[in-house]
Amino acid sequence: MSGHSKFANIKHKKEKNDAAKGKIFTILGREIAVAVKEGGPDPANNFKLSQVIAKAKANNMPNDTIERGIKKAAGDVGNVNYEYVTYEGYGPNGIAIIVDALTDNKNRTAANVRSAFTKGNGSIGTPGCVSFMFDKRGQIIIDKEECEMEADDLMMMALDAGAEDFGEEEDSFEILTAPDDLEAVQKALEEAGIVLASAEVTMIPQNYVELTDETALKNLQRTLDLLDDDDDVQAVYHNWDE
């Protein structure tokens, strides 16, 4: 879901087909369950849950589906046995790839992720083998169509709230924070009436790698497609310069 571009592609997010929505809803349902288990069912007192709810709404998950997920998780806390696991490895030409998964069967997930790398002519590495090439940052994306504030004013508001960096692309603004400062910046923007397309802790590549070889491009895309199709995979980060 994340890391497939330097900035979020807003239009792409809005135009996801039904199959992609089903996959996203499955992922979000698991995230809701884990968030409720860890911090309770009240988003006002559970920032992680409030983040998942915001992400769910950004992906057009119906409110009643979100509420049902929270209620189900709250009544089933003892049976929520998903756990987070991260895999690191290399795609073609040494492209660095990090895979975050949320699973109730680590053996199944590990086999599927390894297969995705292998089929794309890549390989799984040891923990830490590529994560040093990324910076863990809070990332907020704002759709320009949803924002009436001038870029300079938005930048100053974000920086005053504790943001570290501000970027602009054709259809969106990107605000970067330290992971621990994401909540404060997010709340400041929301209290000012700014609509956020997404707000999450992500992995930002320190450098991007270009691929020009057609075979390498096809192999990398195959790996990314297989990972995207896996319901256990929550997010994929890479340093390919698309």
N, C-alpha and C positions, 0 to 999 in steps of 0.2 A: 504493500500500500504506500510505503514511503521510500524516498531515496532514488526514485527513477528519473529525477530531473533536479536541476539546481533549485528551481522554484516549483511550487505546486502548479499543475496545469488546471486552472479553474474550469475551463470548458470541458476538459476531459472528465473531471469529477462529476459535472452536472449531467453528462451524457452517457453515463454507464448503462450498459444494457441489463436486462433482467437477470441474466446468468451472473454477471459481475455483482449485481446488487445482492443476489442470494448468497454469494460467497462473502461479501462484506458484512451482511447481516449475521452470518454464522460467526465470523470473527468477532464482531462487536458483542454478540450475545455472550461469548466466552469471556470477553474483557469485562463486561458488566458483572458476570458471575464472580469473577476473581476480585474485582474492586469491592463488591458488596461483602464478600467473605473477609477481605482485609480491613475494611474501614466502616462497614455498616451501610444501611440502605438510604441514608439521608445525604443527598449531594451537597447540602449546605455545610455539612461537617465532614465530608469525604471528597477532598479535591480530586483524587484519582477518578472517582465515580463521576464527578461533574465534568471532567475532561472527556471521559468516554461518552457521556450523554451528549456533549457538544459535538463530538465526532460523529455520533449516530445521527444527530439532527442534520449535520452538514452533508451526510450521505443519504438524506431523505428517509431515514427509518421512521415509521409512524410513531407518534407519541404513545399510543396504546401498546405497541409492541415493546417499546422501551420500558414502560411501566410494568408490563407483564413480566419482562425479564428481571426487573429489580425485585418484584414480589416473589417470583419463583426462586431467585437466588437467596432472598432473605429467609424463606421458609425451608431452604435446602442447604444451608451453610455447611453443615457437617458432611454433606456428600459431594461438595464441589472439590474435585481432586485434580484440577488442571494445574500445571506448573510451567513456568517460563523456562525456556532453554535457548541458548544462542549458539549458532554454528558460524565458523569463519572459514574462508577458503579462497580459491583463486579460479577465475574464469579464464578464457583464452587470453593469451598475451599478458598474463599476470594481472588481469583486472581483479581488484580486491572486492570481495563480496561478504557481507555480513547478513545472516538470516536470523531473525527473531521469531520464535515459535511459542505457541501456547498449546500444550498437549496433555492428554490423559494417558498417553502411551508413548514413552520416549523411544522405545525400540522401533516402533512404526515410523515415527517422525524422522529419526536418524536415518533409517533406511531410505525413506523417500527423498530426503534432502541430499543424501550421498548420491542417489541415483540421478537426481536433477543435475548435479555437478558433473558426474561422469558422462552423461548423455550429451552434455555441452562441451566435452573435452576439457573439463576443469577438474579440480580436486579439492577435497576437504582438507583443511589444515588443523593445526593445534590451536587451542584457545589463546587469543592474543596475537596470532600470526599476522593479522591485517588491521585489527582495531586501532593500533597505534597510528594508522594513517588517517584516522577520522577524529573529529572533535565532537564530543557529546554536548549538544546545545538545545536550549528551548527554542522552538520555532513557531512563529505565529504568521499565518498567511491571511491577507485581507484582499477580497475581490474588489477591484477598483469600481466595478459597477454598483457595489453595495456601499461604497464609501463616499460621502459628500465632502469630507475634510480635505484640505489641500495637503499635498505631500510633505511640505516643510513643517506644517503644523502637526501633522500626524507623527513625523519623525521626532519633533521636540517633545511631544507628549510621551512617546514611547521611551525616549532616553531619560526624561525626567522620572519616569516610573521605574527605571533600573535596567532598561534594555542596553545591549552592548553594541548592536549594529542595526542598520536599516538599509534595505535594498529595494529597488523598484524594477519591475519588468513590465512588459506591454500591458498585461491584464491583471497584475497583482502587485501588492507590496509584501515584503518579507521583513519580519522583525526577529532578530536573534537575541537570546538572553543566555545567561548561565542557567543550567538546569534548575537550580534552587530558586531562581528569580522569576521563573515562568509564571507562577501563580499570581504574584504581585502585579506583574505587567499585564497579564490577561485581565485581571479584575479591574485595573485602572482603565483599560480600553473599553471594557464592557460597561463600566459605570458612566463612561462618556458617550455611550450609545453607539460605539463602533461594532459593526457586525463582523465576526471572525469566521473565515472559511474553515480554519483549522488552528489548533493550538496543541502542541505536543512536544515531548522530548524526542529528539531525533539524532542521527549521526551524520555530520556534515564532512564530506571528504576534504582533506587539506589540499589535495591536488587532483586534477582530473586527467584521465588518460584517453586519448583518441584511438579509435580503431578504424583502419582503412581497408584491411583485408576482408573480403566478402565472406570467406569461410569462417573466419573468427567472429564476424558480426552475426552470422547465422547461428553459430554455436552458442554465443553469449545469449542471444535472444531466446534460444531453445531453453537454456537453463532458467532464465528469468520467467518464461512462460510456464514452465513446469512448477516453479516455486509459487507463482501467482495462483496456479490452479489447486494448490494444496491447502485444504481447509485449516491445517495446523499452523501454517505460516502466517504470522501477523504482519511482518514488515520485512522488506529487503532493502539493504543499502549497498550502493556500489559507487565506484569512482570512474565509471565510464562517462565520457563526455559525449552525450547524445547530440 
